[in-house]
Amino acid sequence: MTLAEFNALPSAQAESLLMDCCGSAKWAASVATRRPYATAEALHKAADAIWWNLERADWLEAFSHHPQIGDKPASGSESARRWAEGEQTGARAATEDVKARLARANRAYFEKFSYIFIVCATGKTAEGMLAILNQRLQNDLPSELSIAAEQQRLITRLRLEKLLASEQRTS
């Protein structure tokens, strides 16, 4: 989809596509409302600015749309599921031991922070993500929320790039 095609979509359709990029309904509505965007960079800047001005509840809503590292996506559109699977390629290639340690660390993370571990998994091995997860388990809640929010922002940027690079036409 081109930026011009994205700009021309009806609001509800644009919001739906944006929800595939970031699971915060408030973020998606705000990004859609600011259209048209002159350039992809203008879209990215607006997306980032909107993200950093959201409330904690909006961030948690976005986090809730991700599968845990090592899990298959259970919901979302075909594009969102395909993107999440591609982002977690490193976790799927892990040994059973690493998968078990990831599952234990994921549980510990959720117990401590009350939301799933969010990391921009693209290009990371399962061992690398496990090391990051174990390191981040040492954080306090405010610090970790900020780190998780930054990881979500990075994921969102990559997904916006995928959205604009896709050859799919909307009808």
Secondary structure, 3 states (H helix, E strand, C coil): CCHHHHHHCCHHHHHHHHHHHCCCHHHHHHHHHCCCCCCHHHHHHHHHHHHHCCCHHHHHHHHCCCCCCCCCCCCCCHHHHHHHHHHCHHHHCCCHHHHHHHHHHHHHHHHHHCCCCCCCCCCCCHHHHHHHHHHHCCCCHHHHHHHHHHHHHHHHHHHHHHHHHCCCCCC
